[in-house]
């Protein structure tokens, strides 16, 4: 078929060569192929022209070179009519400006234009139009275009050996092409020589590619020998891309190409067949070599689920193929394994381990899950793994296991039953390893060589009040969770110890002591080596307490343990458990009035309570030189012991309380010596503390004058001879206050008056005033008391007149009624004088013969 002819007019002073740049994609009508397969069309001498007929179709592109095979320009034709293209000095000037721009990129990478351009083309993400716009917006490089830039870069990338050869025979430095087209090339990675360079624009980015020979690529030692055993061809046509999708190769440059199929040898002369794989040669800056990867889609099904497309990604080295699988095509919950109502798989992937030396193959499934239906359990680790065996082309799940950092007991039950069991205890599990077997009656050999426990259940640490238990628990769909868990022997210093008949527990660990999951699928040779070399590590020592857990009925927990506290050594306990702690009793015999009720609240706190009969003489303090006496404390005393620990210290404390004459008194807490070894010693320390702290413990008595006086009156406080003196000296009370207090305490008025007279050296009027004001004593009562304490008629008369304001006649009557003699009264009145003297005359002269008598 003949196409419209094209003519090239050469206005330059040198000869030019015209090459067809063919592209295979016949559907591409946009002329986005900038550099394809080159075919020599014609040469044109200076100031001459040449015509030719297109060889690949009406729509075609052409690259024009000078005599040294350096590109000058690129032209294209739609093939509608005959066309003439003129090559002038303007094209040469454009290339000169473009070469100057490339020099700027090389010499001044920090220049503003250099930085902006590199940002634009980074990762090959720019289009030709975007590059053209960039140049138009510059001052010095307005004439440059993407085409001129591409032609300049291709010329720069020619290898020294082929630089002078015709374009179709030239080879190129891939590192140079990648660097100038926006793709990263690790500085320490050896270069790769390619041929048949191609460059296209898909409307979203610039794509480059070419042909390379696999044996020319630098891989890690032994990798090339390995991959050449299964690659159909070592010469491939590749494309260059920058990986943006998250994964192993994110952020790096890859060379990609494909095959119809590859067959990778595995054990027993079998092959792992992959259809239509995409091969990636990854230029990773972390390595000094190219990483060989394979991607492909394979069908996959699990637990009879619908078939799901799985994308596998394999990284090949000299001893293994590390394989990852990502499933797609189902965005909702995939399935729920049989018999586990509350566990739902959301996504999963296939884990494959393919080993070359020695040959080996492992397969498993891992993914994410959620727990519960309406209200899901919040998880920060939702990964599971399934051990599979290959049955024909479809893997069959044998054993499911997953690890969860922490779960409450209620959440654990929900996983298998999808129901809630209300257990109001602060119990949580950590480092849980769950297991499910397709056939509960047939144990499965796990990748680490051990046998999987049959049935359903889990192992892990259980935290109960900060106490760490570990064990294996079984799950029954009807009865719930049951099993035994144990902990290390536990102690709070030398004071408290919790022990038992618990067995040692060990787990598999690697060389650094990190636990190895027993369902780990060895995807790499290193992982397989670690699993093969795993050793046992003791995580729970023998001799600790054992706890039995059963959620079928209350009590859900029972503890089999022995306790040592003070002189009680290894006593078997019958413990109960509540949300406040582990409770039990210890018997100390007749030393105490009751057994000691004990609670282990958590890993750092123990408390115990008991009572004993206290019988102690308590000397009250001396205040201002006055001895307040003593009391006899004979009552029941409740004691509370506590042991607390920290990272650096152990604190043993005790406090107590007792009732004394209706008063609720307490003492402490105070610290005890951690070396105390008997409850008797504790009691002695308590009594010493009480005697040392009388003032604070008995403050309610010592600081309450009324209470103290009352206790003295009732002989509760003994050893006090003069209450009034005590009230005055120790309690700083006035005479009136003393009278009031003593009266309230039950003392008689005569006793009060006597005390006032002694304590205050008080005259009659002071005493009379104190009795009257202190508790309202009448004039006659006061008179009797003053006479009782030895005051004569004159002092008493003056007191009655002064304190009560009584007239002489009334005073006379009261004194006479109190038993004072007539003559004493008369003498007193006359001695007082004034109104009292006048009253004496009136009273006694009225009596017949008084003068004679006197």
C-alpha positions, 0 to 999 in steps of 0.5 A: 500500500502506498502512502503520501510521500514526505520530503526533507529539505536540508538547509544546514551546511552539513549532511543529515540522516533521517530515521523512522521511529516506529512504535508497535501500538497501532491504536495510538493515534496521538503520536506520543511515541518519541523514540522507538525502533529506528530504521534508516530511511535516507540521508540528505546533503547540505542544501538538498532535499530528499523524498521518501514513502513512509514504511510503517503507515501514514501516521509516523514519526522521524528523528533527524540526526547530523553526520555524527549521529547526534539528534537534531530534531523530531518530526511527525506526519499524519499521512493525509497529504504529501508534506515537506519538512525543512531542517534549519539552523533554528532546530540546531539552536534549539538543541544548543539551548537544550544542551545548555539546560542539561549542563545547568542541571549537571553543574548547578543542581541547586539552581532554582530552575534545576530544582523546579524541573527535577521536582516536575519530572520526579518519578517520570510523572510529568507529561510532555505538555507539562515539560513544554509549559515549563520551558515556555515559562523560562527566560533563557530556554523558551525555545526548548521542548520536551522533544529537544530535551529527550533527544539531548538526553538520549545523545548524552546516554550513548555508550562510548563504544557505540557513540559513533555507530548508526543510531539503530546500533547504538547502546545506552546507559540506563542510569543516565537515561533514568536520571535525566528522565526523572527516575532514581538510580542508586549511586552505588548501583552498577550501570546497565547497558540497554538497546532499542530505547523507547519513550512515550507519553500516555497522557499521565506520565512519560514512559521509557523502556528498552531491551536489556540482557538479564545476564548484564544486570548486577544481582546479589551473589548467586541470584543470577544463577538461580533465576536463569534456571526458570526464566524463559529468556534472558533478553527482555523488553522492559519499561521503567516505572516509579513505584508509588503504591505502598509495599516492598518497592514503594518509592523506588525505580523498577524495570518491568517486563512479562512472560507467558509463564514461569515454572520455579523448581521446588521440592520433590522435582515439583515446580511452582507454576505462575501464569502471566507473571510481571517481573520487576528489577528493582533499583533499590537505593539500599542495595548495591545490586538489583532486586529480582521480583515477580508479581502475578495473580493466582486464584485462592479459596479458604474454608470453601469460600468463593474463589478470590484473586490473589496477587503474589509478590516474590523476591528471589535471592540465591537461597529462597523466594520470599513471597507475599500474597494480597487478596482482592475482590471481596471487601466485606467479612470473608468468612467465619471459621466453623465453630467459632461464632464470634471470630470473623475474617475481614481480609487474608493473604497467602504466605508462601515460603519457597526455599532452594537450599535445601529445597523446601516449601511452606504455605499458610494464610494470614490476615486481619479479623474482628471479634463480635457482632453488633459491638466489636471488640477494639483490637490493636493487633488483629492478625491471624495465621493458618497452617495449610497443606497443599491439596492439588492446587488449592491449600487446605486449612488445618490449624488456625492461630492468632495472637492478640496483645490484650483482651478482657475475659469477656472478650475472650469468651466472645471470640468463640461463643459470641456471647457475653459472660459478666465477670466483674473482676479486673482480669485481662489476658496478654500475648494470647495465642489462640488455636483452632483445629479443623479436626479437634481430634487430630493434632497438626504438625506445626512449622516448628515441628511441634504438635498443635494442641487438639481442640479449641483454646488459647494460651497466654498471660493472665493479669489478675490484680497485677499478678501474672499467670500463664497457662493453656485454656480450653474452650467448649462451645457449651461450657465455656472456658476452662483450664489451669494457669500458674504463676511464679512463686510470689513474695513481698520481701521476706514477710509474705510468700505465695507458693504452690505446686505449679509446674514450670512453663516454657516457650520457644524463643530465638537466639535473642530470647524473642518468642517464636509463634508456633504457627509461624510460616517460614517465608524466608530461609532466615526465618526457617533457620531461626525456627529450626534453631529455636530453644526453650525458655522458662517463663513460669518457674515451678512451685507457684500457685495454681488457679483453676478457671471455669466459666461454666458456673460460679465461682469462676476461679479457685486458687490452690496455693500455700501462704507464708506470713509471719510465723505461719509457714506454707499454710494451705489456703481456701481463697475466694476472689472478688474484684477487690482481690484474693481473699483468705484467712490465716489462723494464729491461734489464741494470740488473736481473738479471730483469724486474720482476714487477708487480701492480696490486692495486687502485685504490690499490695497486701492487707490483713485484718485481725483483733486481739485483746489489749490490756495496757496501763496508759500514763497520760502526759504531764502538762505544765507540771501537772500529771494527768493520771493514767488509764487502764486500757482493757478492750478489744483492738482491731489491727490492719496490716499492710505490705507494699512494695516498689522497685526499691523498697518494701514497706510493712505498716500497721494501724489499729482502732479500739473503743474506750469509754464510748470513744472510737480511737485509732492509731497509725499507720506506722512502719514496722521492721520488715524483719519482724517474724511473728504476730506477737512481735507485731503486737508488742510494737503496737503497744510500744507505739501506743505508749509513745503516741498517747497525746495523739491517740488519746487527744479526745481526752487530753484536750477535753477538760470536761471529759478528763474531769469526768473520767477522774470523778469516775475513777477511769483516770486514776492517780489524780489528787486535785481535779481543780488544780489540774483544770487550772494548771493543765487546761488553763481554766478559770475558777468559774470554768473549773466550777462549771466543769467539776459540777458537770463531771458530778462533783459535789459543791463542797468538793468544788469549793474546796478545790477552788480554794486550794487551786486558786488560793481563792477568797470567799467572794471569788469562790462564791462568784465561781459557784454562782456563775459556773453552774448557778449555785444559790446563795444558801448553797454557796453559804453552806460550801463557804462554811464547809471549806472554813470561811468565817461569818465575816468572809461569807457575809461579804461574799453574799453581799458582793456576789448576790447583792444581799442586804444585811438582813437577808445575809443574817438570815442565810448565815443563821440558817447555815449554822453560824453562831449569833455572836459570830454573825454579830461580830462579823456585821460590826466588823464589816461596819456601815450598813452591816453595823447599823443592822447589828444594832437593829437586830440585836438591841431589839432582843431583850437584855442583849446588852446584858448578855453580851 
